[in-house]
Amino acid sequence: VALKNFIATEILPNKAAVPNMKTFVQIFKSFPPGGKAEAGIGSIVQELAMGDDTRPQIRSLLRRLLRFLEKERAATGDVAINLSHVELARALMVPRQEIQNMDWLGKEQWVHGIVDSVCLVLLLALPSQLVEPPPPTSSSSTLATTSTTNTTTTATTTQPQQPAISAQKAEQNALLLRQFHFQVVSRVHNEAVWWLSNLSIPSPPNPVWTKSFLFWLKKLLFLEPIVAYFPSSEMQAGDHVERANMY
């Protein structure tokens, strides 16, 4: 209930007060381990996707929640706020009986929102610092200072090695994280395609639904152009991070 109330407040347009994200962390930590918190978030997002034109709000909500948890865990090292993107994507695809009873237009809108949310969750699985520019270091200024003095020749010749080693290590860590990200995406892809194929098809067959189905399938497999994931009408601050992850 607390999670639902927090998200309901967070997603309201023109909200009077900015919710305390620390409160969300405490709510998240109150869930027992094993994907319970992810299941709660996924169920609430499923409900929100039933509304009209809620996709931009859901996108903004997911980014704020997931990125804040990422930064909070990096800052505190608290493993209790380690959100599983795989479990959240799975929670978004849990069957709902009320969806099966919808008319095909309502179901099409709902599925479109869920597919969009699953793709965003997978893009957010890659840490944001991999594509954000690193802060400037003082190594260049130190090197410039030492190079002007002729008495410390050995220092100037050995100084550049340290930044080079650090850059190589950072590149190796980035490669490992990207490999992990590919594993996350591949684990969800198979289940996402199966979930999509199990959706009830309108009877009689509808050409609009068929076209939408093919679009959803290609989008889940990240085969669509980048504009399909980041419509220009919905671009928000932070979208550059997930856009960069797609290249």
DAPE-V418357 format. One record per residue. N is the residue number from 1. D_FIRST is the distance of its C-alpha to the first C-alpha in whole Angstrom. Layout:
N,D_FIRST
N,D_FIRST
This chain:
1,0
2,4
3,5
4,5
5,6
6,9
7,10
8,10
9,12
10,14
11,15
12,17
13,21
14,23
15,20
16,21
17,20
18,19
19,16
20,17
21,16
22,17
23,13
24,12
25,15
26,13
27,10
28,12
29,14
30,12
31,12
32,15
33,18
34,19
35,17
36,13
37,12
38,14
39,13
40,10
41,11
42,14
43,12
44,10
45,14
46,15
47,14
48,15
49,18
50,19
51,20
52,23
53,24
54,21
55,22
56,24
57,20
58,19
59,21
60,21
61,17
62,18
63,21
64,20
65,17
66,19
67,22
68,21
69,20
70,23
71,25
72,23
73,24
74,27
75,28
76,26
77,27
78,24
79,23
80,20
81,19
82,21
83,19
84,21
85,22
86,23
87,20
88,18
89,21
90,21
91,17
92,18
93,21
94,19
95,21
96,19
97,21
98,21
99,22
100,25
101,26
102,26
103,29
104,30
105,30
106,26
107,26
108,28
109,26
110,23
111,25
112,26
113,23
114,22
115,25
116,25
117,22
118,23
119,26
120,25
121,23
122,26
123,28
124,25
125,26
126,29
127,29
128,30
129,33
130,35
131,35
132,35
133,39
134,39
135,40
136,44
137,46
138,49
139,51
140,53
141,54
142,55
143,57
144,58
145,59
146,61
147,63
148,65
149,66
150,69
151,69
152,66
153,66
154,65
155,61
156,61
157,62
158,59
159,57
160,55
161,55
162,52
163,50
164,51
165,49
166,46
167,46
168,47
169,44
170,42
171,43
172,42
173,39
174,38
175,40
176,38
177,34
178,35
179,37
180,33
181,32
182,34
183,33
184,29
185,30
186,33
187,30
188,28
189,31
190,32
191,28
192,28
193,31
194,31
195,27
196,29
197,32
198,30
199,29
200,31
201,34
202,35
203,38
204,40
205,40
206,39
207,40
208,38
209,35
210,38
211,38
212,34
213,34
214,37
215,35
216,32
217,33
218,36
219,33
220,31
221,34
222,34
223,38
224,37
225,38
226,36
227,36
228,34
229,31
230,31
231,33
232,35
233,33
234,29
235,31
236,29
237,29
238,29
239,30
240,33
241,32
242,30
243,34
244,36
245,34
246,35
247,39
